[in-house]
Amino acid sequence: MSIELVPGRCEGHAVCEAIAPEVFQVDDDGIVQLVPGGDHGAETALAAVRSCPVAALRATP
């Protein structure tokens, strides 16, 4: 599975970071970033993608 960030959509709610901090990190500007080396295929990563309140994340097979 691959995770994509949807440009311009993140509002910095940090729900993804709360669920999967090993995969997502909200930077100082309030924009989500993928953590290098994080397990982007983990179930917690997929749960975080699904939990984004503004659909700023997309999981692709």
N, CA, C and O of each residue as an XYZ file, in Angstrom:
244
protein
N       0.840     -1.175      0.000
C       0.000      0.000      0.000
C       0.887      1.241      0.000
O       1.954      1.269      0.613
N       0.426      2.236     -0.687
C       1.120      3.514     -0.749
C       0.194      4.599     -0.201
O      -1.019      4.548     -0.401
N       0.765      5.564      0.481
C      -0.028      6.672      1.010
C       0.375      7.941      0.283
O       1.560      8.242      0.135
N      -0.620      8.674     -0.164
C      -0.390      9.936     -0.851
C      -0.982     11.068     -0.021
O      -2.026     10.912      0.612
N      -0.302     12.204     -0.034
C      -0.813     13.414      0.589
C      -1.518     14.223     -0.497
O      -0.967     14.409     -1.582
N      -2.712     14.699     -0.221
C      -3.455     15.509     -1.184
C      -3.048     16.966     -0.955
O      -3.391     17.556      0.070
N      -2.315     17.545     -1.915
C      -1.793     18.907     -1.751
C      -2.896     19.930     -1.461
O      -3.952     19.930     -2.093
N      -2.620     20.791     -0.496
C      -3.521     21.887     -0.177
C      -4.723     21.531      0.663
O      -5.516     22.409      1.003
N      -4.881     20.262      1.009
C      -6.076     19.861      1.730
C      -5.876     19.757      3.251
O      -6.834     19.915      4.009
N      -4.658     19.497      3.697
C      -4.402     19.322      5.127
C      -4.669     20.620      5.882
O      -4.238     21.695      5.465
N      -5.390     20.503      7.001
C      -5.682     21.645      7.866
C      -4.996     21.524      9.221
O      -5.236     22.341     10.110
N      -4.153     20.523      9.386
C      -3.361     20.382     10.606
C      -4.113     19.860     11.816
O      -3.732     20.164     12.946
N      -5.169     19.084     11.614
C      -5.925     18.527     12.741
C      -5.110     17.504     13.529
O      -5.361     17.303     14.717
N      -4.150     16.863     12.892
C      -3.218     15.905     13.506
C      -3.874     14.619     13.989
O      -3.319     13.927     14.844
N      -5.037     14.291     13.461
C      -5.677     13.019     13.805
C      -4.797     11.870     13.345
O      -4.621     10.890     14.069
N      -4.243     11.985     12.143
C      -3.379     10.930     11.609
C      -2.158     10.719     12.497
O      -1.769      9.583     12.770
N      -1.563     11.808     12.943
C      -0.384     11.722     13.804
C      -0.732     11.082     15.148
O       0.073     10.334     15.703
N      -1.909     11.367     15.667
C      -2.328     10.772     16.935
C      -2.524      9.265     16.810
O      -2.233      8.515     17.742
N      -3.018      8.826     15.652
C      -3.276      7.399     15.440
C      -2.007      6.645     15.053
O      -1.770      5.542     15.545
N      -1.193      7.228     14.181
C       0.003      6.538     13.671
C       1.204      7.483     13.640
O       1.635      7.890     12.561
N       1.746      7.835     14.795
C       2.870      8.774     14.838
C       4.148      8.239     14.188
O       5.058      9.007     13.877
N       4.210      6.933     13.985
C       5.373      6.349     13.314
C       5.305      6.555     11.802
O       6.284      6.312     11.096
N       4.146      7.006     11.303
C       3.939      7.192      9.868
C       3.712      8.659      9.503
O       4.161      9.112      8.451
N       3.016      9.403     10.368
C       2.635     10.776     10.066
C       3.173     11.752     11.100
O       3.260     11.437     12.287
N       3.529     12.934     10.634
C       3.989     14.001     11.527
C       3.480     15.325     10.960
O       3.646     15.607      9.773
N       2.865     16.127     11.813
C       2.419     17.453     11.399
C       3.565     18.416     11.680
O       4.060     18.499     12.804
N       3.981     19.146     10.640
C       5.136     20.033     10.780
C       4.762     21.360     11.440
O       3.606     21.568     11.811
N       5.721     22.239     11.582
C       5.515     23.526     12.258
C       4.507     24.414     11.538
O       3.932     25.319     12.142
N       4.292     24.159     10.251
C       3.312     24.928      9.477
C       1.920     24.306      9.529
O       0.985     24.819      8.914
N       1.781     23.203     10.263
C       0.484     22.547     10.383
C       0.123     21.674      9.211
O      -1.058     21.440      8.958
N       1.120     21.182      8.481
C       0.895     20.338      7.320
C       1.467     18.949      7.599
O       2.584     18.810      8.098
N       0.688     17.934      7.270
C       1.135     16.561      7.511
C       2.262     16.185      6.553
O       2.277     16.578      5.386
N       3.194     15.419      7.082
C       4.310     14.874      6.315
C       4.387     13.379      6.630
O       4.010     12.947      7.719
N       4.874     12.603      5.676
C       5.129     11.188      5.930
C       6.481     11.048      6.601
O       7.455     11.674      6.184
N       6.543     10.235      7.629
C       7.796      9.976      8.327
C       8.616      9.004      7.480
O       8.149      7.905      7.182
N       9.824      9.390      7.091
C      10.666      8.479      6.308
C      10.918      7.179      7.074
O      11.239      7.191      8.262
N      10.766      6.075      6.374
C      11.006      4.777      6.991
C       9.845      4.248      7.808
O       9.929      3.150      8.358
N       8.755      5.013      7.899
C       7.581      4.546      8.637
C       6.900      3.406      7.896
O       7.031      3.288      6.678
N       6.179      2.575      8.621
C       5.484      1.436      8.016
C       4.180      1.922      7.399
O       3.131      1.888      8.042
N       4.249      2.373      6.154
C       3.095      2.948      5.485
C       2.047      1.904      5.132
O       0.937      2.259      4.736
N       2.373      0.641      5.267
C       1.422     -0.428      4.989
C       0.733     -0.958      6.232
O      -0.085     -1.873      6.140
N       1.043     -0.409      7.375
C       0.484     -0.893      8.640
C      -1.008     -0.597      8.736
O      -1.501      0.367      8.149
N      -1.708     -1.422      9.472
C      -3.144     -1.209      9.698
C      -3.404      0.134     10.371
O      -4.409      0.785     10.086
N      -2.503      0.554     11.263
C      -2.701      1.848     11.922
C      -2.585      2.990     10.918
O      -3.273      4.002     11.051
N      -1.721      2.839      9.916
C      -1.586      3.870      8.878
C      -2.876      3.974      8.087
O      -3.334      5.080      7.802
N      -3.468      2.851      7.729
C      -4.723      2.855      6.995
C      -5.846      3.441      7.847
O      -6.690      4.176      7.334
N      -5.866      3.129      9.126
C      -6.872      3.704     10.021
C      -6.724      5.222     10.090
O      -7.719      5.946     10.137
N      -5.496      5.694     10.097
C      -5.253      7.136     10.135
C      -5.728      7.805      8.854
O      -6.320      8.883      8.896
N      -5.471      7.171      7.718
C      -5.935      7.708      6.428
C      -7.453      7.835      6.444
O      -8.002      8.858      6.035
N      -8.114      6.813      6.908
C      -9.583      6.811      6.947
C     -10.139      7.815      7.945
O     -11.283      8.248      7.808
N      -9.357      8.190      8.940
C      -9.832      9.087      9.992
C      -9.623     10.564      9.701
O     -10.095     11.410     10.460
N      -8.934     10.889      8.632
C      -8.660     12.298      8.325
C      -9.980     13.034      8.084
O     -10.746     12.649      7.201
N     -10.254     14.090      8.862
C     -11.532     14.791      8.731
C     -11.682     15.603      7.448
O     -12.793     16.011      7.108
N     -10.589     15.846      6.730
C     -10.659     16.636      5.494
C     -10.166     15.850      4.274
O      -9.934     16.431      3.214
N     -10.007     14.541      4.422
C      -9.579     13.654      3.329
C      -8.285     14.158      2.672
O      -8.181     14.228      1.447
N      -7.311     14.506      3.509
C      -6.013     14.983      3.012
C      -5.053     13.840      2.705
O      -3.947     14.071      2.216
N      -5.466     12.618      2.987
C      -4.637     11.446      2.768
C      -5.379     10.457      1.897
O      -6.604     10.346      1.956
N      -4.615      9.735      1.081
C      -5.207      8.744      0.184
C      -4.327      7.495      0.219
O      -3.105      7.588      0.097
N      -4.949      6.335      0.387
C      -4.225      5.057      0.341
C      -4.498      4.398     -0.992
O      -5.647      4.295     -1.422
N      -3.433      3.951     -1.649
C      -3.566      3.256     -2.920
C      -2.871      1.911     -2.811
O      -1.856      1.780     -2.126
N      -3.427      0.901     -3.495
C      -2.825     -0.442     -3.416
C      -1.446     -0.504     -4.047
O      -0.818     -1.562     -4.056
